[in-house]
Amino acid sequence: MASLRRAALLPLLLAGGATDAFTSPKSNPGVRVRASSSSSLAAAADEGGVFFADAVVAAVPEETAALQSPPKNAAGGKVVSGRRALGSQELLMLPRQYGPKLDEGEPPFPSMSHVSVTTLSATPSVRALRTAIEAAMDAHPLLRCRVEGTGEPDERIDLFQMVRRGEPDPCAFAVPERRTFASEDVLRVVDVAEGGSASSLEESWRANFARDIDDGSWYGRSREGPLWKLTLHRSRGGGGDGGSDEPCALMFSSNHAISDQGSVNVLMDQILADVASIEQNQKISNMAVPQEVPMAMEDSVLGMHGRWSDVQTAGISPGTVKYVADKAAEGFRGPVILPDDAGDGGSSVVGAVSTIMGQSAGGEEDGSERRTVLQFRDLSEGTTSALLGSCRANGVSITNALTAAVALTAADFIDGGDAKGGRERNYKVLQSLDMRRFGARLDECETVACMAGSNDLMLGPLPDRSGEYARSSSSPGGRKLFWDLAREGRDQTNRFVESDGPIHAARVFDFAMTISDMNNLVDLTARSKDSKGRAYSAGVSNNGVYERQRAVRREDDGGGDRGNIQTKHGKYEVQDIYFGTPHSRSGCLYQVSTMTVGGSMKLTFHPASPIVSEETNSKFADAFVDLLEKMADGEGDDGESATSGGMFSNVPEGSLSLAAAALGVVGVAVHAGAWSEFFSNLATMKENVQNPQDFWDAFNFWVFFAVGHPLLQPILWISDVLHGSPGPMVFDLVPATFLMANILFIGATAWSKEFRGA
């Protein structure tokens, strides 16, 4: 293969030692962030939950204060400027490109988009909307930014061209002192035919949503900007500037690297409030305070100067090692990622070996044919309130209930329509997180930025058609099954948070993106015939309660607490908000994104077709909503098991560890050919490397990926973080992750309460 032929050139390409191989320029050249003046973070609140309740935010250290004097108000003609290297999570979504493939004439990796639609009771004038948009661009730096830098390393030092050394020209957000584009560059107006019905308006914005969620062309526009746009869908004909009392829809679309839903809520609330002010006072009476370039997610979680390039192995703790052991153990439960009529997902072992050798597992397929299919649903105010009451009675959050519902509903459709009696499967559920809630908590959601992350839940085994059983009024055990599953999700989440899982996850993902071309690994997995880009059984992104989030900071706040987002500004009342990110290229098999607005939960279902058809997605959405309605009809179940042994309580003692160990041995034996080829390639590389330390630099990355392959799959989603750990070198021979593969079950048994009881 071509990569093997390149082995002879390695002595000419490799230079330096192990430490240099994992070092890049400082993460934050020219970063400028405003010092914190608020004591609380207000993101969308999930009643009774972990993720969206108000959290105390630590004060920002002095060294993170602005590097220039505070800017004047935007009305004074001066706005803040700055330049910041993209963080690892932003590089995933931009995405940073892979030079070797571009050199071969392949197209750039597509961007990850973020789409959100807000439907309103009235339509603003175009003039007022343009003025409000330009005020928003003055206030939020990433709305007027572009991207500079290629992100290419000085060199790639391994046989398979995956391990990076140096980064002389990092991808960076560049924000000019003044806007270089105006509202006309981001605003588009779509007129629905005069006399058109409400359904015509809905059809218009739905078509826009479907088009933009799969729009991967943002990277091509990133060098000039802007990285976002706003589309006004209005119920009128003939164009014109004036507003009306007819309903409308505002569609926000962006490169996900600059926005998450929490920050877009801040933006849309600002725009609506400013429009109302302009129409009432002929001006914006209370201007938003201009913000400086927001920090990267890694800085908010790990603290300034806490990235891998700053601390390297000094940031690794025993908790990081325990974390990777706990997460690696999940792979042995074999979660389902494809319906039966779409394949079995292939072998994770073969997939790992294939991918690190630069090949898609099972061969390549053209993933460009995959498209997002959409369904939108609402839970009434009464049902949403009743569901919250049932959650409280069972000691869980709304988010916990949603993750239980998505796993149970997935069990209804996983057999591909061919029911198999007695079949049980494990489900890996992606639970999205607002990473502002964790670690140093430096970002306070005052400006448009992306701070999305996630954690995994392993639920099951669940019998096929479990959702039908839970929904059936004739099955008294159905409610207990649902609430037990919700409590299991709660307990797993609590353990993740209490063990500093978000910090460990952010650190190791930053490590992987810094020293390797992770986006190429994502591309190889997205093209895989085996997995079809799927990494999870299902996913849930719950953005909580819209009105519980803090609004933009304004001049009249006087440095005090910010007010809350409002559902009504003047005559403009927010009726619906639906949002989503694409899973068409890679991500979850089934996906639902939710937010509660005006007491009603709004749900977007957005899996990938043809893996999930339009018809199946519609049936899935109906079954999901029906299940929530059934669980809302009543309070606590009689079988509270919050203090029981959990999902493994009925497993004979010691059986799980023995079974997993046996499967591991069998797996190695079955794929002996793949391992033989892999180690043969290692030998070839080692023979052609003059400095043995250079060999171990590359091998460190390979082992990290091979051990953590099932754990790396979370990077394939809008708010994912890598599960794995680099670990220090042991006896200057192998990284700790290599040894971790051998002591996995000993460590899991020693560290995990549930594994000790299994």
C-alpha positions, 0 to 999 in steps of 0.5 A, a space after each residue: 500500500 502507498 503508506 508502506 512505501 512512504 515508510 522509507 521516507 520516514 528518516 527524512 521526515 522525522 525529527 525531534 523527541 517525544 515531547 516535541 511531537 505533542 507540542 503545538 504553538 500556544 493555544 490562545 495567541 492574541 486571545 481577548 476575553 472580557 473579565 467576568 462580572 456576574 456570579 451566576 451562569 444562566 443557561 436554559 433551565 431543565 426543571 429538576 435536572 442537572 444540566 440546565 439548572 442555574 450554576 455558580 460560576 467561578 470568577 475569571 482570573 485576572 490574566 483572562 481580562 481584556 488585553 485592550 481598554 473596554 470598548 465604547 458602545 457600538 453606537 459610538 462607532 467602535 466595536 471590539 476586535 481580536 484574533 483567537 486560535 480555534 479550540 479543538 471542538 471548534 476545529 471538529 465542526 469548522 472543520 480543520 482540513 486534511 492536507 494529504 487528501 486535498 493534495 490528492 484532489 479530494 473535496 474538503 470535509 463538509 462543515 457541521 451546521 446548526 439550524 434554529 427556527 423561531 416562529 413569531 406571532 407578527 412580522 417585523 419590518 425589514 428596516 427594523 430587522 436589518 438595524 437589529 441585525 447590525 446591532 447584533 453583529 456589533 455586539 457579538 464578535 463571531 457574527 462578523 468574523 472570518 477564519 484565517 490559517 490552514 491548520 496544516 502541521 509542520 509535518 506528519 511523522 507517522 507511517 499512516 500520516 495521522 500524527 501531527 508535529 507543530 502548527 505554524 499556521 493555526 486556524 483562527 477566528 479573525 474579527 475586524 475592528 469594524 464590520 466588513 459586511 452588513 445586514 444585507 449579507 446575512 438577511 434573506 426574505 422569503 415571501 409566501 404567496 399572498 393569501 397563503 395559509 399558515 400551512 404554507 408558511 410552515 412548508 416554507 420554513 420547513 423546506 429551508 430547515 431541511 436544506 440548511 441542516 445538511 448544508 456543509 458548504 460553510 467551510 468554503 465561505 469561512 475565509 471571507 465570512 460571514 459564518 451565519 445567515 438569517 432568513 425571514 419567512 413571511 406571509 405576504 406577497 409583493 415584497 416591500 419593507 413594512 411589517 404586519 400582524 401576520 405570523 412569520 418565521 426567522 431561520 438562523 443557520 450557521 457553521 456550528 463552530 460559532 454557535 450553540 442553541 443556548 447562545 442563539 437563544 440570547 441572539 434571537 431574544 436580543 434581535 426581537 427586543 431591539 426590533 420592538 424598541 425600534 418600532 416603538 422608539 425609532 431607535 434601540 433605546 438600551 444597547 447591548 454591551 459589545 463583547 470580546 472574542 469568546 474563549 474556546 470551550 476547552 478554556 472555559 472548562 479547563 481554565 486559561 492556559 490549561 489546554 494540552 499544548 500548555 500542560 501536556 501530561 501534567 494535566 493527567 490525573 488518576 481520575 483520567 485513567 479511571 475515566 478511560 477504564 470505565 468508558 472502555 468497559 462500555 465497548 464490551 456491551 456491544 450497543 446496537 447502532 444500526 437497524 437490522 435491515 441496515 447491517 450489524 455495524 461491523 466489528 469494532 476491532 477490525 474497524 479500529 485497525 482499518 481506520 488507523 491504517 487509513 481505510 474505512 471499515 468494511 470499505 467505503 460508501 458514498 455518504 453524500 447520499 445521506 440526508 436528514 429527515 425531519 419531523 416536528 412535534 409539540 407536547 402541550 403545556 398541560 402534558 409538559 407540566 404533568 411530565 415534569 410532575 411525574 419526573 419529580 415524583 420519580 426523582 429524575 429530570 426531564 432530560 433523564 425521562 427523554 433519554 429513557 424514552 428515546 432508548 425505549 422507542 428505539 427498541 420498537 424500530 431496531 428490528 427493521 420491522 422483522 420482530 424477533 421474539 426474545 431478542 435483547 440489545 444494549 443501547 448507547 445514548 448520546 446525551 448533549 451537555 452545555 459545557 459551560 456548566 463544568 470545570 472552571 466555568 469561565 464562559 457565561 453565555 453572554 455572546 454567540 459561541 459554541 460550548 457544546 459537549 456530551 456524555 454517553 449513557 449505556 442502557 439495557 439490555 432491553 427487549 425488542 419492542 420495549 417501548 410498546 410494552 411501556 406504552 401499553 396500559 395493560 402492562 403494569 410493569 411498563 411504567 416501572 421499566 420507564 422510570 427505572 431506565 430514567 433513574 439509571 440514566 440519572 445515576 450514570 450522569 451523576 457519576 460522570 459529573 461527580 468524577 469530573 468526567 467533563 474535565 477529563 473528556 475535554 482534556 483528552 479530546 484536546 490531546 487527540 485533536 492537537 496531535 492527530 488529524 482527528 477529522 480524517 478519522 471522522 471522515 473515514 468512519 463516516 464513509 464506512 460501509 460497516 457503520 454508515 457513520 453511526 456511533 450511537 443507538 440514539 441521542 437527546 439534546 435538551 436545551 431546557 426552558 427558554 425563559 429560564 435563560 439569561 438575556 444579553 447584557 445591556 447598558 442599563 444593567 449597570 454591571 449587575 445581573 442580566 435579565 431573563 429572556 422573554 417570550 414576548 417583546 411588543 407585539 412579537 410573541 415567540 410561538 415555537 423554537 425548533 433546532 438541530 444539527 446534522 447526523 446525516 454524515 455521522 452521529 446517532 441512529 435516532 436523534 431528538 432535540 428539544 426545548 420548552 417554550 411558553 410551557 410547551 415542549 418543542 421536539 425536532 426528530 432529525 435522523 439520517 435517511 436512507 438509514 431511517 426513512 421518512 415513514 419510520 421517522 414519522 412513526 418514531 416521533 409519534 411513538 416517542 410523544 405517545 410514550 411521554 404522554 403515557 408517562 405524564 399521566 400519573 406520578 411515581 411508580 410503585 417500584 422505586 429502585 433508585 437505591 437498588 443495584 441498578 441495571 446489573 442487579 440481577 446479573 450473577 456475581 462475577 459473570 460480567 467480568 468473565 464474559 467480557 474477558 472471554 469475549 476479548 480473547 475470542 475477539 483477538 483470535 478471530 481477527 488475528 489476520 488484521 492484528 498480524 498485518 498491523 504489527 507487520 506494518 509497525 515492524 516496517 516502520 520501526 526498521 525505517 526510523 533512525 531515532 527509536 524515540 520517533 517510532 514511539 511518538 507515532 506509536 503512542 497515537 496508534 495505541 491511543 486510537 486502537 484502545 479507544 476506538 469505540 470511545 472515539 465515536 462520540 466525536 462524530 456528533 454536534 457536541 461531542 467529546 472524545 473518551 480516552 486518555 493519552 497517559 504518560 510513558 511507562 518505563 519509556 517504552 509504551 504509553 499508559 493506554 497500552 497497558 490499560 488495555 491489558 488491565 481493563 477488567 482489573 481496573 474496572 472491577 476495582 473502581 466501578 461499584 456496579 462491576 464489583 457487584 457483577 
